[in-house]
Amino acid sequence: MTDTPQKGEVRLPKSLRGRFAALRNVWPFLKLVWQASPTLTLIAALLRLIRAVLPVAALWFGKLIIDEVVRLIGMENGPDTMLNWWQAGYADALLLYLAAEFGLAILSDVTGRLIGLTDSLLSERLSVSSSIKLMEHAATLDLEDFEDTEFQDQLDRARRQTSGRMTLTGQLLNQMQDIITVLTFAGGLVVYNPWLIVLLILALIPAFLGETYFNAQTYSLDYQRTPARRELDYIRQTAASVDTAKEVKIFGLSRFLIDRYRFLSESFFKANRRIAEQRALWGGVFTTIGTVGYYLAYVWIIGRTLTGQLTIGDLTFLSASFRRLRTLLEGLLTSFSTTAAQALYLDDLFGFFKVAPEIASPENPVPLPVPIKSGFVFEDVGFRYPGAEKWAVRHLSFELQAGETLALVGENGAGKTTLVKLLARLYDPDEGRILLDGRDLREFDIDELRGAMGVIFQDFVRFNLSASDNIAVGRISERDNRARIEEAAARSLAAQVITGLPAGYDQMIGKRFRNGVELSGGEWQKVAIARAYMRGAEVLILDEPTAALDARSEYEVFLRFKELSEGKTAILISHRFSSVRMADRILVLANGRVEAIGTHEELLAAGGRYAELFELQAAGYR
Ligand SMILES: Nc1ncnc2c1ncn2[C@@H]1O[C@H](COP(=O)(O)OP(=O)(O)OP(=O)(O)O)[C@@H](O)[C@H]1O
């Protein structure tokens, strides 16, 4: 193959071009299986070891039986009834062989069943353990990773591995079993004539290479199509889900979505069909070559039997061995290339595990100051979202004093949420630094730092959980502390909402599950704000989760927030100036920079953007 892709040719990403290089994943995968359940893995391996030698043993006894029968038939003046045969002791050997073959048949059935059982248990264990590993690893990664589309593709592929590739365990173990069986059969053949094996292998190699090639092609296609497949999933979800049904109906979007789905899946189909057709064609050619090899060997065996060099038992043993070997080798080679293909897919899973977070705790973190003494200082902080040209915030310098409530105002896109994310170390600044009591945020333990903060974002998560759990997520370790949950609910005004629900605090909210009750936008916000109180953190941040509250509720929520944040450091973001003016100081952001900072009165007196926006809103109410 040349290095320039031909028209229509699908190329693997560079790192995956070595078709068999992916087999390096087999070992880590087996380790994963072992970790999922050592006992089951051992049992599965042992059972296969036993089962591996059964076929050749059974065939051998078959040969002995036939030779014995032929010998007995050829006896002159032999007994004429079965009973006489038996009594004369002539049938002893025959009976022994029969009993042995019968025993092997039973053993084969039993081990077969047991293997099925252990495999299904093992793959279940593996599916659970790798899903858990995936979630655990995802939890360590940065927000930035999740917002990166390439990462989303990789996560998507990795997620598929945890459920889709688990047949690989059984496949690998089966291959080991088949290899042992092949070796035993081959041993038998070699005894008669080593050339038989060479003939067999030569006939099979083309099929093997063909399979491997097409598997690599299929994977490559799949790989390149991950973004499109995610889009397909997204369209399917958008076209038929509770979250979108409202707008899809009002705007009459279903036809548009369906057409887009059809268009995308059509190109999938065409590409898959091309590979499937080629595979079928070449597969047919290669199988024929295998059949030719088999019949050449068969002719040789028959010839040797006719000339008396082989017995009838040998003939049956050899021809059956040859047939079985061919099927086995064929299966083995195909499954070997399927394994190579599956191992390619595993690259995604292991690749995902290799993604390391950038935002991590230092080796020797400094202890977090409790309580905070001086507060936070932003020193010339600049941050740009990955891939973005524009700085979201830049040359940002200000102080958030311990114990003060600071309001952030600014037009859409001014950088308010970004500032909050930087403070919670969801991102690290690209320029400058953020200090807490004089130490860079990067010097603290990340979990400790986040543990001291309670942030409610404007796009807070509406968990499809009970009302009480929806509040408890603020401090999940206190989930069973009903008094704390109720107190938080009372403070955020969520209590009135929850007591009105059919099952009160135990009411499932959200429409995803049975008996779920949907809340209004403002009601959801009251529940979400309760999380901040539930958290009881030293630094409280409300990033505009009050937009859907009616004016009276927002006023009341902020009044309580002000009371509650007495002695705590707090940030609140709102577009409503009636709430904003309650803060000790107000920071006006514009284009990612600090435009002004001061009290409500100071800013009004200064007559800048704040005064202008304030006037605009006030005029609207007059
Ligand atoms: N995840 C993201 N990836 C890339 N760019 C982003 C991301 N989030 C925000 N931005 C960009 O960063 C800038 C600041 O956004 P930010 O969300 O901080 O504004 P905001 O002041 O909170 O706005 P709003 O009042 O609308 O909530 C905007 O230009 C926005 O387009």
PDBQT file of the ligand as one rigid body, heavy atoms in Angstrom, charges set to zero:
ROOT
HETATM    1  N1  LIG A 701     -17.427  26.247  27.073  1.00  0.00    +0.000 N 
HETATM    2  C1  LIG A 701     -17.060  27.268  26.299  1.00  0.00    +0.000 A 
HETATM    3  N2  LIG A 701     -16.285  27.078  25.217  1.00  0.00    +0.000 NA
HETATM    4  C2  LIG A 701     -15.901  28.091  24.433  1.00  0.00    +0.000 A 
HETATM    5  N3  LIG A 701     -16.230  29.359  24.656  1.00  0.00    +0.000 NA
HETATM    6  C3  LIG A 701     -17.005  29.645  25.710  1.00  0.00    +0.000 A 
HETATM    7  C4  LIG A 701     -17.464  28.610  26.583  1.00  0.00    +0.000 A 
HETATM    8  N4  LIG A 701     -18.225  29.183  27.536  1.00  0.00    +0.000 NA
HETATM    9  C5  LIG A 701     -18.222  30.497  27.283  1.00  0.00    +0.000 A 
HETATM   10  N5  LIG A 701     -17.491  30.779  26.194  1.00  0.00    +0.000 N 
HETATM   11  C6  LIG A 701     -17.246  32.132  25.629  1.00  0.00    +0.000 C 
HETATM   12  O1  LIG A 701     -16.586  32.891  26.641  1.00  0.00    +0.000 OA
HETATM   13  C7  LIG A 701     -17.125  34.184  26.733  1.00  0.00    +0.000 C 
HETATM   14  C8  LIG A 701     -17.597  34.477  28.154  1.00  0.00    +0.000 C 
HETATM   15  O2  LIG A 701     -18.657  33.632  28.468  1.00  0.00    +0.000 OA
HETATM   16  P1  LIG A 701     -19.350  33.562  29.897  1.00  0.00    +0.000 P 
HETATM   17  O3  LIG A 701     -20.226  32.367  29.915  1.00  0.00    +0.000 OA
HETATM   18  O4  LIG A 701     -18.326  33.670  30.944  1.00  0.00    +0.000 OA
HETATM   19  O5  LIG A 701     -20.253  34.883  29.878  1.00  0.00    +0.000 OA
HETATM   20  P2  LIG A 701     -21.337  35.409  30.914  1.00  0.00    +0.000 P 
HETATM   21  O6  LIG A 701     -20.908  36.788  31.282  1.00  0.00    +0.000 OA
HETATM   22  O7  LIG A 701     -21.529  34.443  32.020  1.00  0.00    +0.000 OA
HETATM   23  O8  LIG A 701     -22.625  35.496  29.978  1.00  0.00    +0.000 OA
HETATM   24  P3  LIG A 701     -24.212  35.347  30.317  1.00  0.00    +0.000 P 
HETATM   25  O9  LIG A 701     -24.661  36.612  30.957  1.00  0.00    +0.000 OA
HETATM   26  O10 LIG A 701     -24.805  35.186  28.959  1.00  0.00    +0.000 OA
HETATM   27  O11 LIG A 701     -24.343  34.158  31.165  1.00  0.00    +0.000 OA
HETATM   28  C9  LIG A 701     -18.237  34.271  25.707  1.00  0.00    +0.000 C 
HETATM   29  O12 LIG A 701     -17.719  34.960  24.589  1.00  0.00    +0.000 OA
HETATM   30  C10 LIG A 701     -18.537  32.835  25.318  1.00  0.00    +0.000 C 
HETATM   31  O13 LIG A 701     -18.826  32.737  23.961  1.00  0.00    +0.000 OA
ENDROOT
TORSDOF 0
